[in-house]
């Protein structure tokens, strides 16, 4: 059985590989993609990805944003406060502002997603992906009951 510590280590390795796979692509850093309510495209996270995000903020979640943006944006709504530990979905580029080659590394990205699935299922055979807003809501509700 995989431990949480080793799952987090492996998750970070997968995320570094995603950065390498997407290294020829970029964006102008407008945080447009982080406007989750506007785009309707929240990132989907495996439990180990969510655990990294929660660890990054020392277990203290920011409140939901009134503008529907990612709760992990800074107050200006332009910078990610968990950038180093952002999930796989936040490391890929899907908007019209993407720069770089026309071909995106879809095969590599799918393989990394499969690795995340496998390591999370090894930790908990009922592990599921959830949208970032769903994770955030559930964690906020759990915090209320503590």
C-alpha angles and dihedrals in degrees: 000000000000119000123226090243093055091044090055091048091050091045090055089050090052091049092051088052089051089054090053093046091052096037094113090056130071147162136219091251096241093144087228089135089054091064089095098176091049097046096038086215110109117174115257115226135199115223092259091055091050090048090056091051093048090047090051091058092043090244093299108119121204114236121263111275119248089221093058093246125138108291089226094066116108118253091271090057092232107094133053113235093201096042097137091052099034114141127261091259090059091052095060125076121230105152130096091253095069116130128202136051119358091236115074122206094254096151093051091045092051090050091052091049089052090051091052090049092050096049092046093048089049087057094044121004089210095054114140136183116248132184116262091245090052092051090047093049093048092048092048090051091048090051090054091058095051 
